[in-house]
């Protein structure tokens, strides 16, 4: 009881903790609990009673409070001065349940994942106990003083601890792994005899290494972002990949090197060296294609995925953010590279990798971005590694010229002079690869070899896109390569027009070849003229004439041009008029839009309209049948049809004083229309042209009766008349049908 009173008096004097306070409990001191009171445990040590139970106040025991039995035991444990010094050195650790817990709390507050912290603290503990000298070397990006690096409390920022641990572990790996590029990337066979070798690929990278420089295109061994190892491996049947290489000089047999997938269902799928499809086979069928495998069925075992593998694939398959990547442990980062490193590794993620994982990523053969490459500039082992991988990659492309080429600028830059020359020759032979190279360097002309520009110029499309990415400023490209690009673009009207559009149709900036290219297509030429406000005088000759010729090759575009200049004849080239006049419909529309004003209608247009009876009649109708406004060609056009001529007469009320002579002559050629005309005039001989009377006289047996009583007709004449009227009335609709 005395002890409890003393304890309570101590608390009262210090007021550090009292009933009602909230304290943080648990392993990581992050679980809140409310103080309800105080007590002692069975060892007579002070405790705090909380809403989450009774807990010890201290992690150590106070000797003077212990029972006599326990006290005697403790007193019997005498220590030497040396032991006491060791105790004092480790005092901070004894106060806590686990090494590094105080720093873990600090790192948790920085947003770092608990598992990642535990992993790095554990690795740090091993380093400081077994290889402490490694902590005192120069380590990039570490600001903790060398003399303080043994003390974990010196690492106020988790990334400082991470950098130290990753660097030391990475140096061990680099030292061991950069001796021989071939040995370093090789995969040990799981079986080998005098006839064959069998490998198992347990990751995408291993599959790439097994294939090596052989010219095979298995998708699980593709040395690019198109590698599908994980896509296959994590399917429901979980295939395990075995590579069988027969030791023979005869490579004509497509099964001299092939892949066998062993699935969890006990099935086999075989892919030949031609990559001509995955064929399901029984073991007996496999022996037929390769008898040397007899007795080796047990080698081709299915290796099931572990739960952790499935979880990691699900966790990483869609990528993670840079922040999430930062929190990953070393092992998780390696797993991440193996799962999605081919497709998603930003410069920030690359920078977070220890050197051995950087080396591992480099071995994928994908090439580094400029930002990633910059991060290894001061790291000779990694630079050596990168050069070795790049040289081997180049050799593969030289041996397999039909293989898709994927190279970054950093790979190009790390090669020696001969290597650069060989690579440029390979890339420049293909416009697509040339453009992709330029795209990879951000279209920085200082990084693009001249041969690559020549390669781009072999394609009109890529030449245009190249110019587009340069802001259409071709002056940046030195000649003769600038001219190569211009020539390529100008070979297609569409790209030529788009290029001109990119320059805002500024004629001072558009090469003459581009205008010639546009002029090879009527539609693009028209749009070009349209964007110039239809002012063709802005275009210097001979290119102006090229554009005019192109537009005039198409009646529709020619008519649209005329519409664009508002039918102003002073702005319409004669070639355009000629083309419109070749189409009766556009010719009539032209005349109609200008109100049938003869002063605004070219003679060719009138001639075109007159060639069509319907358009001629509609022209006459458009001017109110005023033949003083109707060109003689139009009258002639109407007079070519009896129906149109009769309709014209009807339009002027059958007033023969308003009917041109040609129209009367045409009507008189048909007795029925002549009779109809006479009837409309009330058979008044003074209003009936003599040509019509003659027509009636010459064709009707009832002529005497008509002459004796012109208001009477025979039944036959009446039937013919009404039948004719019906035809005429119906024919009116013909003239009203829009063009």
C-alpha positions in Angstrom: 0.0 0.0 0.0 2.9 2.3 0.8 4.1 1.7 -2.7 0.8 2.7 -4.2 0.6 5.9 -2.1 4.1 6.8 -3.2 3.2 6.1 -6.8 0.1 8.2 -6.6 2.0 11.0 -5.0 4.5 10.9 -7.8 1.8 11.1 -10.4 0.1 14.0 -8.6 3.4 15.9 -8.3 4.2 15.4 -12.0 0.7 15.4 -13.4 1.9 13.6 -16.4 -1.0 11.2 -16.3 -4.3 11.3 -14.4 -7.7 9.6 -14.5 -9.7 10.6 -17.6 -6.6 11.1 -19.8 -6.4 9.4 -23.1 -3.2 7.4 -23.8 -2.0 5.5 -26.8 -1.4 1.7 -26.3 -0.6 -1.3 -28.4 2.5 -2.4 -30.1 2.8 0.7 -32.3 1.3 3.0 -29.6 -1.5 4.0 -31.9 -4.6 2.5 -30.1 -6.4 5.1 -27.9 -7.6 4.2 -24.3 -9.0 6.2 -21.4 -7.3 6.0 -18.0 -9.7 4.7 -15.3 -7.2 4.3 -12.4 -3.9 2.9 -11.2 -2.7 -0.4 -9.6 0.2 -2.9 -9.5 0.8 -6.3 -11.1 1.9 -9.5 -9.4 5.5 -8.3 -9.5 4.4 -5.1 -7.6 5.1 -3.0 -10.7 3.0 0.1 -11.4 0.1 -0.4 -13.8 -2.5 1.8 -15.4 -6.1 0.7 -15.6 -7.7 1.7 -18.9 -10.9 1.1 -20.9 -8.9 -1.6 -22.8 -7.6 -3.4 -19.7 -4.7 -3.0 -17.3 -1.3 -2.4 -18.7 2.2 -1.9 -17.3 3.4 1.6 -16.9 7.0 0.8 -17.7 8.7 -1.7 -19.9 11.3 -2.3 -17.3 10.9 -3.4 -13.7 11.7 -1.2 -10.6 14.0 -3.4 -8.4 13.1 -1.8 -5.1 9.4 -2.5 -5.7 9.9 -6.2 -6.4 9.1 -9.0 -3.8 12.0 -10.2 -1.7 12.2 -13.5 -3.6 12.5 -11.7 -6.9 14.8 -9.1 -5.4 17.3 -11.7 -4.2 17.4 -13.3 -7.7 18.1 -10.0 -9.3 20.8 -9.1 -6.7 22.6 -12.4 -7.4 23.1 -11.3 -11.0 26.2 -9.3 -10.6 27.7 -7.8 -13.8 31.3 -6.8 -14.7 32.1 -3.2 -15.7 32.3 -4.4 -19.4 28.9 -6.0 -19.1 27.6 -2.8 -17.6 28.9 -0.8 -20.6 27.2 -3.2 -23.0 24.0 -2.7 -21.0 24.3 1.0 -21.1 24.9 0.9 -24.9 21.8 -1.3 -25.5 19.7 0.6 -22.9 17.5 2.2 -25.4 16.7 -1.1 -27.0 15.8 -2.8 -23.7 13.2 -0.1 -23.1 11.3 -1.2 -26.2 9.7 -4.4 -27.3 11.5 -4.4 -30.6 14.5 -2.7 -32.3 13.5 0.4 -34.2 10.0 0.7 -32.9 10.3 4.5 -32.1 11.5 5.1 -35.6 8.8 3.0 -37.0 6.2 5.3 -35.4 8.0 8.2 -37.0 8.0 6.6 -40.4 4.3 5.6 -40.1 3.5 9.2 -39.6 5.3 9.9 -42.9 2.7 7.7 -44.6 5.0 4.7 -45.2 3.4 1.2 -45.1 4.1 -0.9 -42.0 5.4 -3.9 -43.9 7.9 -1.8 -45.8 9.2 -0.2 -42.6 9.6 -3.6 -40.9 11.5 -5.0 -43.9 14.0 -2.1 -44.0 14.5 -2.0 -40.3 15.2 -5.7 -40.3 17.7 -5.3 -43.1 19.3 -2.4 -41.4 19.7 -4.3 -38.2 21.5 -7.1 -40.1 23.8 -4.7 -41.8 24.8 -2.8 -38.6 25.5 -6.0 -36.7 27.3 -8.1 -39.4 28.7 -5.6 -41.9 28.8 -2.2 -40.1 31.8 -0.9 -42.2 29.5 -0.8 -45.2 27.6 2.0 -43.6 30.6 4.3 -43.7 31.1 4.6 -47.4 29.9 7.4 -49.7 26.2 6.7 -50.5 24.4 8.8 -53.0 21.5 11.0 -51.7 22.2 10.1 -48.1 22.6 13.1 -45.7 23.0 11.2 -42.4 26.6 11.7 -41.2 28.7 8.6 -41.5 29.5 8.6 -37.7 25.8 8.5 -36.9 24.7 5.8 -39.4 24.9 3.0 -36.8 22.1 4.7 -34.8 18.7 4.1 -36.4 17.3 7.2 -34.5 19.6 9.3 -36.8 17.3 8.5 -39.7 14.6 11.1 -39.4 13.3 10.4 -42.9 12.4 6.9 -44.0 13.9 7.5 -47.5 17.3 8.0 -45.9 17.1 4.6 -44.3 15.8 3.1 -47.5 18.6 4.7 -49.6 21.2 3.2 -47.2 19.8 -0.3 -47.2 19.1 -0.4 -50.9 22.5 0.9 -51.8 24.4 -1.7 -49.7 22.2 -4.6 -50.8 22.4 -3.4 -54.4 26.2 -3.1 -54.4 26.5 -6.7 -53.2 24.3 -7.8 -56.2 26.1 -5.6 -58.7 29.5 -6.9 -57.6 28.4 -10.4 -58.1 26.5 -9.9 -61.3 28.5 -7.8 -63.7 31.3 -10.1 -64.5 30.0 -11.7 -67.7 26.9 -10.6 -69.5 26.3 -14.0 -71.0 26.7 -15.9 -67.8 24.8 -13.3 -65.9 21.6 -13.5 -67.9 21.7 -17.3 -68.6 19.1 -19.6 -67.0 20.3 -22.9 -65.7 18.7 -25.9 -67.5 16.6 -28.2 -65.4 17.7 -31.1 -67.5 20.5 -31.7 -70.0 22.0 -34.7 -71.8 24.0 -35.3 -75.0 20.8 -34.9 -77.1 18.8 -32.0 -75.6 18.5 -29.3 -73.0 15.4 -28.4 -71.1 14.8 -25.0 -69.4 11.9 -23.8 -67.3 10.9 -20.1 -67.5 9.6 -19.0 -64.2 9.3 -15.3 -65.2 9.1 -13.2 -68.3 12.7 -12.2 -67.9 13.8 -15.8 -67.7 11.8 -16.6 -70.9 13.6 -13.7 -72.6 17.0 -15.0 -71.5 16.3 -18.6 -72.5 15.3 -17.5 -76.0 18.4 -15.3 -76.2 19.4 -14.3 -79.7 17.5 -17.0 -81.4 15.1 -15.6 -84.1 11.9 -17.0 -82.5 8.9 -14.9 -81.7 7.2 -16.6 -78.8 5.1 -14.0 -77.1 6.2 -15.1 -73.6 9.8 -14.4 -74.5 9.3 -11.1 -76.4 11.9 -8.6 -75.3 9.4 -5.7 -75.3 6.2 -4.4 -73.8 4.3 -7.0 -75.8 5.6 -9.8 -73.6 2.6 -11.9 -72.5 4.2 -14.2 -70.0 2.1 -13.0 -67.1 -1.0 -12.9 -69.2 -0.7 -16.6 -69.8 0.8 -17.6 -66.4 -2.1 -16.1 -64.4 -4.9 -17.7 -66.5 -7.1 -20.3 -64.9 -5.0 -23.2 -66.2 -1.7 -21.6 -64.8 0.7 -23.0 -67.5 4.3 -23.7 -66.6 6.6 -23.0 -69.5 9.3 -25.4 -70.6 11.8 -24.7 -73.5 13.2 -27.7 -75.3 16.3 -27.2 -77.3 17.6 -30.1 -79.4 21.3 -30.3 -79.9 21.4 -30.5 -83.6 22.8 -28.6 -86.6 19.6 -29.3 -88.5 17.4 -26.3 -87.8 14.9 -27.0 -90.6 12.7 -29.0 -88.3 10.4 -26.6 -86.6 10.6 -28.6 -83.4 14.4 -28.3 -83.0 13.5 -25.6 -80.4 10.0 -25.5 -79.0 7.9 -24.6 -76.0 5.8 -26.9 -73.9 3.1 -25.6 -71.5 2.2 -27.9 -68.7 -1.1 -27.0 -67.2 -2.7 -27.7 -63.8 -5.3 -29.9 -65.6 -2.5 -32.3 -66.8 -2.7 -31.0 -70.4 0.2 -30.1 -72.7 0.2 -27.3 -75.2 3.1 -27.2 -77.7 4.4 -24.2 -79.7 7.0 -24.7 -82.4 9.9 -22.5 -83.3 7.7 -20.9 -86.0 5.3 -19.8 -83.3 2.5 -21.2 -85.5 -0.1 -21.6 -82.7 -0.4 -23.5 -79.4 -1.3 -27.1 -80.2 -2.8 -29.3 -77.5 -1.1 -32.6 -77.5 -0.9 -35.8 -75.4 2.5 -37.0 -74.2 2.5 -39.7 -76.9 1.9 -37.0 -79.5 4.8 -35.0 -78.2 7.1 -38.1 -78.4 6.1 -38.4 -82.1 7.4 -34.9 -82.9 10.5 -35.4 -80.6 11.3 -39.0 -79.7 14.4 -37.9 -77.7 12.0 -36.9 -74.9 11.1 -40.5 -74.2 11.3 -41.2 -70.4 11.3 -37.5 -69.5 7.6 -36.9 -68.9 8.3 -36.3 -65.2 10.5 -33.3 -66.0 7.5 -31.4 -67.4 5.7 -30.9 -64.1 3.0 -28.3 -63.6 4.2 -25.7 -61.0 1.1 -24.3 -59.3 0.9 -20.6 -58.4 1.2 -19.8 -54.7 -1.4 -17.8 -53.0 1.1 -15.0 -52.6 1.8 -15.0 -56.3 -1.9 -14.6 -57.1 -2.3 -11.9 -54.6 0.7 -10.0 -55.9 -0.5 -10.3 -59.5 -3.9 -9.0 -58.5 -2.2 -6.2 -56.5 0.3 -5.2 -59.2 -1.2 -6.1 -62.6 -2.8 -2.7 -63.1 0.2 -0.8 -61.9 0.7 1.3 -58.8 1.3 5.0 -58.3 4.7 6.3 -57.5 3.7 6.9 -53.9 2.4 3.3 -53.6 5.6 2.0 -55.2 7.7 4.0 -52.7 6.1 2.1 -49.8 6.8 -1.3 -51.3 9.4 -3.6 -49.7 12.5 -4.7 -51.6 10.9 -8.1 -52.4 7.6 -6.4 -53.5 9.5 -4.1 -55.8 11.2 -7.0 -57.5 7.9 -8.8 -57.8 6.4 -5.6 -59.3 9.2 -5.5 -61.9 8.6 -9.1 -62.9 4.9 -8.6 -63.2 4.5 -5.3 -64.8 7.9 -3.7 -65.1 7.8 -4.2 -68.9 4.9 -1.8 -69.1 4.9 0.6 -66.2 8.1 2.1 -64.7 8.3 5.8 -64.4 11.6 7.6 -63.8 10.4 8.2 -60.3 9.9 4.4 -59.7 13.2 3.6 -61.4 15.0 6.1 -59.0 13.5 4.3 -56.0 15.1 1.0 -57.0 18.3 -0.2 -55.4 21.1 -0.8 -57.9 20.6 -4.5 -58.2 16.9 -4.0 -59.1 18.0 -1.3 -61.5 20.3 -3.8 -63.1 17.4 -6.3 -63.1 15.2 -3.9 -64.9 18.0 -3.0 -67.4 18.3 -6.7 -68.2 14.7 -6.6 -69.6 16.3 -5.0 -72.7 13.5 -2.3 -73.0 15.9 0.6 -73.0 15.9 3.5 -70.5 14.2 6.8 -71.0 16.4 9.9 -71.0 15.3 10.5 -67.4 16.1 7.0 -66.3 19.4 7.1 -68.1 20.4 10.3 -66.4 19.9 8.5 -63.0 22.7 6.0 -63.7 25.3 8.5 -65.3 27.5 8.3 -62.2 27.1 4.6 -61.7 29.8 2.8 -63.7 28.6 -0.8 -63.0 25.1 0.0 -64.2 26.4 1.9 -67.3 28.6 -1.1 -68.1 25.6 -3.4 -67.6 23.4 -1.2 -69.8 26.0 -1.1 -72.6 26.3 -4.9 -72.5 22.5 -5.4 -72.8 22.2 -2.9 -75.6 25.0 -4.4 -77.6 23.5 -7.8 -77.3 20.1 -6.4 -78.3 21.7 -4.8 -81.4 23.2 -8.1 -82.3 19.8 -9.8 -82.1 18.4 -7.2 -84.5 21.3 -7.6 -86.9 20.8 -11.4 -86.9 17.0 -11.0 -87.2 16.3 -8.1 -89.7 12.6 -8.9 -89.9 12.1 -8.4 -86.1 10.3 -5.3 -84.9 12.9 -2.7 -83.7 12.5 -0.8 -80.5 15.4 1.3 -79.4 15.6 4.4 -77.2 18.0 7.3 -77.6 19.8 6.3 -74.4 20.6 2.9 -76.0 21.8 4.7 -79.2 24.0 7.1 -77.2 25.7 4.3 -75.1 26.9 2.4 -78.2 30.3 3.0 -79.6 30.8 4.6 -83.1 30.4 1.3 -85.0 27.4 0.3 -82.9 25.7 3.6 -83.6 26.4 3.2 -87.3 24.9 -0.3 -87.4 21.8 0.7 -85.4 21.1 3.8 -87.6 21.4 1.7 -90.7 18.8 -0.8 -89.3 16.4 1.9 -88.1 16.6 4.1 -91.2 15.7 1.3 -93.5 12.1 1.5 -92.2 10.1 4.7 -92.0 8.0 3.5 -89.1 11.1 2.7 -87.0 12.7 6.0 -88.0 9.6 7.9 -86.9 9.4 6.0 -83.6 13.1 6.8 -82.9 12.4 10.5 -83.5 9.3 10.3 -81.3 11.4 8.6 -78.6 13.8 11.6 -78.4 10.9 14.1 -78.4 11.7 15.1 -81.9 14.8 16.8 -80.7 16.7 17.3 -84.0 20.0 17.4 -82.1 19.5 13.8 -81.2 18.2 12.5 -84.6 20.9 11.2 -87.0 20.4 12.5 -90.5 19.9 9.0 -91.8 16.9 8.7 -89.6 15.3 11.8 -91.2 16.0 10.2 -94.6 14.2 7.1 -93.4 11.2 9.1 -92.3 11.1 10.8 -95.7 10.4 7.4 -97.3 6.8 7.7 -96.1 4.4 10.6 -96.9 2.4 10.0 -93.7 5.4 9.9 -91.3 7.0 12.9 -93.1 3.8 14.9 -92.4 3.6 13.8 -88.8 7.3 14.6 -88.3 6.7 18.1 -89.7 3.6 18.4 -87.5 5.6 17.6 -84.4 8.2 20.2 -85.4 5.4 22.8 -85.5 5.6 22.8 -89.3 8.8 24.7 -89.1 11.0 22.9 -91.6 13.7 25.5 -91.4 14.9 23.5 -88.3 15.8 20.6 -90.6 19.1 21.0 -92.5 19.2 20.4 -96.2 19.0 18.1 -98.1 16.8 16.4 -95.6 14.4 19.3 -95.4 13.8 18.9 -99.1 13.3 15.2 -98.6 10.5 15.8 -96.1 8.9 18.4 -98.3 9.0 16.2 -101.4 7.5 13.3 -99.4 4.6 15.4 -98.0 3.9 17.0 -101.4 3.3 13.6 -103.0 -0.1 13.4 -101.4 -2.8 16.2 -101.7 -4.3 15.4 -98.3 -1.0 15.8 -96.3 -0.1 18.8 -98.4 -3.3 20.5 -97.5 -2.9 19.6 -93.8 0.6 21.0 -93.9 -0.7 24.3 -95.3 -3.4 24.3 -92.7 -0.8 23.8 -90.0 0.9 27.0 -91.2 -2.3 28.9 -91.1 -2.4 29.0 -94.9 0.4 31.6 -94.8 1.6 31.6 -98.3 4.9 33.1 -97.3 5.7 29.9 -95.3 4.2 27.3 -97.6 6.8 25.6 -99.9 5.9 25.8 -103.6 6.0 22.0 -103.7 3.2 21.8 -101.1 0.9 23.9 -103.3 1.7 21.7 -106.2 0.8 18.7 -104.0 -2.6 20.3 -103.1 -3.3 21.0 -106.8 -3.3 17.2 -107.5 -6.8 17.0 -105.9 -9.8 19.1 -106.9 -11.4 19.0 -103.4 -8.2 20.0 -101.5 -7.6 22.7 -104.1 -11.1 24.1 -103.5 -10.7 24.1 -99.7 -7.3 25.7 -100.1 -8.9 28.5 -102.2 -11.7 28.8 -99.7 -9.2 29.3 -96.8 -7.6 32.0 -99.0 -10.9 33.8 -99.3 -11.1 32.7 -102.9 -8.5 35.3 -103.7 -6.4 33.3 -106.1 -4.3 36.3 -106.9 -2.4 35.7 -103.7 -1.0 32.5 -105.2 2.1 33.1 -107.4 2.1 31.5 -110.8 2.5 28.8 -112.0 0.9 27.4 -108.8 -2.1 29.6 -109.1 -2.9 28.1 -112.4 -2.4 24.6 -110.9 -5.0 25.3 -108.3 -7.4 26.7 -110.9 -6.9 23.7 -113.1 -7.5 21.3 -110.2 -10.8 23.1 -109.1 -12.0 23.3 -112.7 -11.7 19.5 -113.1 -14.7 19.1 -110.9 -18.1 20.8 -111.7 -19.3 20.7 -108.1 -16.2 22.4 -106.7 -16.2 24.8 -109.6 -19.8 25.8 -108.7 -18.9 26.0 -105.0 -16.1 28.3 -106.0 -18.5 30.6 -107.9 -20.8 30.6 -104.9 -17.8 31.6 -102.7 -17.0 34.7 -104.9 -20.8 35.5 -104.9 -21.0 35.0 -108.7 -18.7 37.9 -109.3 -17.6 37.3 -112.9 -14.5 39.4 -112.4 -13.2 36.9 -109.8 -14.1 33.7 -111.7 -11.4 32.2 -113.9 -12.7 31.2 -117.3 -11.7 27.6 -116.7 -14.2 27.5 -113.8 -17.0 28.9 -116.1 -16.2 26.3 -118.7 -16.5 23.5 -116.2 -19.8 24.7 -114.9 -21.1 25.1 -118.4 -20.5 21.4 -118.8 -23.2 20.6 -116.4 -26.8 21.8 -117.3 -27.9 21.7 -113.7 -25.1 23.9 -112.3 -25.5 26.2 -115.3 -29.2 26.7 -114.6 -28.6 27.2 -110.9 -26.0 29.8 -111.8 -28.5 31.7 -113.9 -31.2 31.4 -111.3 -29.0 32.7 -108.5 -28.2 35.9 -110.5 -31.9 36.4 -111.2 -31.6 35.4 -114.8 -29.8 38.7 -115.4 -28.1 38.2 -118.8 -25.4 40.8 -117.9 -24.2 38.4 -115.2 -24.5 35.2 -117.1 -21.6 34.1 -119.3 -22.5 33.0 -122.8 -21.2 29.4 -122.1 -23.8 29.1 -119.3 -26.6 30.2 -121.6 -25.5 27.7 -124.2 -25.5 24.9 -121.6 -29.0 25.7 -120.4 -30.4 25.9 -124.0 -29.3 22.3 -124.6 -32.0 21.1 -122.2 -35.7 21.8 -122.9 -36.8 21.7 -119.3 -34.1 24.1 -118.1 -34.7 26.4 -121.1 -38.5 26.5 -120.2 -37.7 27.2 -116.5 -35.4 30.0 -117.6 -38.2 31.6 -119.6 -40.6 31.1 -116.8 -38.0 32.7 -114.5 -38.1 36.0 -116.5 -41.9 36.0 -116.7 -41.9 34.7 -120.3 -40.6 38.1 -121.4 -38.9 37.1 -124.6 -37.1 40.4 -124.7 -35.1 39.0 -121.8 -34.8 35.5 -123.1 -31.7 34.8 -125.2 -32.4 33.3 -128.6 -30.6 30.1 -127.6 -33.1 29.6 -124.9 -36.0 30.2 -127.3 -34.5 27.7 -129.6 -34.2 25.2 -126.7 -37.8 25.6 -125.9 -38.9 25.4 -129.5 -37.4 21.9 -129.7 -40.4 20.6 -127.7 -44.0 20.9 -128.7 -45.1 20.5 -125.1 -42.7 23.2 -123.8 -43.7 25.5 -126.7 -47.4 25.1 -125.9 -46.7 25.6 -122.2 -44.8 28.8 -123.1 -47.9 30.0 -125.1 -50.1 29.2 -122.1 -47.7 31.2 -119.9 -48.3 34.4 -121.9 -52.1 33.8 -122.2 -51.8 32.6 -125.8 -51.1 36.2 -126.8 -49.3 35.5 -130.1 -47.8 39.0 -130.0 -45.7 37.8 -127.0 -44.8 34.4 -128.5 -41.6 34.1 -130.5 -42.0 32.9 -134.0 -40.0 29.8 -133.3 -42.5 28.8 -130.6 -45.5 29.3 -133.0 -43.8 27.2 -135.6 -43.3 24.4 -133.2 -46.9 24.4 -132.0 -48.1 24.4 -135.6 -46.3 21.2 -136.1 -49.0 19.5 -134.0 -52.7 19.8 -135.1 -54.0 19.0 -131.7 -51.9 21.7 -130.0 -52.9 24.1 -132.8 -56.6 23.3 -132.2 -56.1 23.7 -128.4 -54.5 27.2 -129.1 -57.5 28.2 -131.3 -60.0 27.1 -128.7 -58.2 29.1 -126.0 -58.6 32.1 -128.3 -62.3 31.5 -128.7 -61.7 30.5 -132.3 -61.2 34.2 -133.1 -59.4 34.1 -136.4 -57.9 37.5 -135.6 -56.1 36.0 -132.6 -55.0 32.7 -134.1 -51.7 32.7 -136.0 -52.1 31.6 -139.6 -49.6 28.8 -139.1 -51.9 27.2 -136.6 -55.0 27.5 -138.8 -53.1 25.9 -141.6 -52.1 23.1 -139.3 -55.7 22.4 -138.3 -56.9 22.6 -141.9 -54.3 20.1 -143.1 -55.0 17.5 -140.5 -58.7 17.5 -139.8 -61.5 15.9 -142.0 -63.9 18.2 -140.1 -62.2 21.3 -141.4 -65.3 22.6 -143.4 -67.4 22.3 -140.4 -64.8 24.1 -138.3 -64.7 26.9 -141.0 -68.5 27.2 -141.2 -68.9 27.3 -137.4 -65.6 27.5 -135.7 -67.2 27.2 -132.3 -68.4 23.7 -133.1 -66.3 20.6 -133.2 -67.0 17.0 -134.1 -67.2 14.3 -131.3 -63.8 12.9 -132.5 -62.2 16.4 -132.3 -63.6 16.9 -128.8 -62.3 13.6 -127.5 -58.9 14.3 -129.0 -58.9 17.8 -127.5 -59.7 16.8 -123.9 -57.2 14.0 -124.1 -54.5 16.4 -125.1 -55.5 18.9 -122.4 -55.1 16.2 -119.8 -51.6 15.4 -121.1 -50.6 19.0 -121.0 -51.9 19.6 -117.5 -50.1 16.5 -116.3 -46.9 17.6 -118.0 -46.8 20.9 -116.0 -45.6 18.9 -113.0 -42.6 17.9 -115.1 -41.5 21.5 -115.1 -41.9 22.0 -111.5 -39.7 19.1 -110.3 -36.6 20.6 -108.7 -33.3 19.8 -110.2 
